Amino acid sequence: MAVPKKRTSGSKKKIRNRMWRDGSVKVAARALSSARSILSGRSKSFYYVTNEKASGTND
């Protein structure tokens, strides 16, 4: 015969929810940091294509 499980306490539920949300906050902060690094133009760890012309050409 099926028996219902014990109820999860409110504090455990809040802890799990908080940990789940904190994970997304960390990922968002890392993405924002990467975006700022790329947009500043000083990034040395990313390779990306720009539409800027090389400074050595005279067009």
C-alpha positions as a Markdown table, in Angstrom:
| # | Residue | x | y | z |
|---|---|---|---|---|
| 1 | Met | 0.0 | 0.0 | 0.0 |
| 2 | Ala | 1.3 | 3.5 | -0.9 |
| 3 | Val | 2.3 | 5.7 | 1.9 |
| 4 | Pro | 2.7 | 9.5 | 1.5 |
| 5 | Lys | 6.2 | 10.9 | 2.0 |
| 6 | Lys | 7.0 | 13.3 | 4.8 |
| 7 | Arg | 6.5 | 16.9 | 4.1 |
| 8 | Thr | 9.6 | 18.9 | 3.2 |
| 9 | Ser | 10.1 | 21.8 | 5.7 |
| 10 | Gly | 9.9 | 25.3 | 4.6 |
| 11 | Ser | 13.5 | 26.1 | 5.5 |
| 12 | Lys | 14.8 | 23.2 | 3.3 |
| 13 | Lys | 12.6 | 24.4 | 0.4 |
| 14 | Lys | 14.0 | 27.9 | 0.8 |
| 15 | Ile | 17.6 | 26.6 | 0.9 |
| 16 | Arg | 17.2 | 24.6 | -2.3 |
| 17 | Asn | 15.5 | 27.5 | -4.1 |
| 18 | Arg | 18.2 | 29.9 | -3.0 |
| 19 | Met | 21.0 | 27.6 | -4.2 |
| 20 | Trp | 19.2 | 27.2 | -7.6 |
| 21 | Arg | 18.8 | 31.0 | -8.0 |
| 22 | Asp | 22.4 | 31.6 | -6.9 |
| 23 | Gly | 23.7 | 29.4 | -9.7 |
| 24 | Ser | 21.9 | 31.6 | -12.3 |
| 25 | Val | 23.3 | 34.8 | -10.7 |
| 26 | Lys | 26.8 | 33.5 | -10.9 |
| 27 | Val | 26.4 | 32.6 | -14.6 |
| 28 | Ala | 24.9 | 36.0 | -15.4 |
| 29 | Ala | 27.7 | 37.8 | -13.6 |
| 30 | Arg | 30.4 | 35.8 | -15.5 |
| 31 | Ala | 28.6 | 36.6 | -18.8 |
| 32 | Leu | 28.5 | 40.3 | -18.0 |
| 33 | Ser | 32.1 | 40.3 | -17.0 |
| 34 | Ser | 33.1 | 38.6 | -20.3 |
| 35 | Ala | 31.0 | 41.1 | -22.3 |
| 36 | Arg | 32.6 | 44.1 | -20.5 |
| 37 | Ser | 36.0 | 42.6 | -21.2 |
| 38 | Ile | 35.3 | 42.2 | -24.9 |
| 39 | Leu | 33.7 | 45.6 | -25.3 |
| 40 | Ser | 36.6 | 47.4 | -23.6 |
| 41 | Gly | 39.0 | 46.2 | -26.3 |
| 42 | Arg | 41.6 | 45.1 | -23.8 |
| 43 | Ser | 40.7 | 41.4 | -23.8 |
| 44 | Lys | 43.6 | 39.1 | -24.5 |
| 45 | Ser | 41.7 | 35.8 | -24.0 |
| 46 | Phe | 39.0 | 36.1 | -26.7 |
| 47 | Tyr | 39.3 | 35.9 | -30.4 |
| 48 | Tyr | 36.6 | 37.7 | -32.3 |
| 49 | Val | 36.1 | 39.4 | -35.7 |
| 50 | Thr | 35.9 | 43.2 | -35.9 |
| 51 | Asn | 34.9 | 45.4 | -38.8 |
| 52 | Glu | 37.7 | 47.9 | -38.0 |
| 53 | Lys | 40.4 | 48.4 | -40.6 |
| 54 | Ala | 44.0 | 47.7 | -39.8 |
| 55 | Ser | 45.8 | 50.8 | -38.7 |
| 56 | Gly | 48.6 | 50.2 | -41.2 |
| 57 | Thr | 46.4 | 50.7 | -44.3 |
| 58 | Asn | 45.7 | 54.1 | -45.9 |
| 59 | Asp | 42.3 | 53.7 | -47.6 |
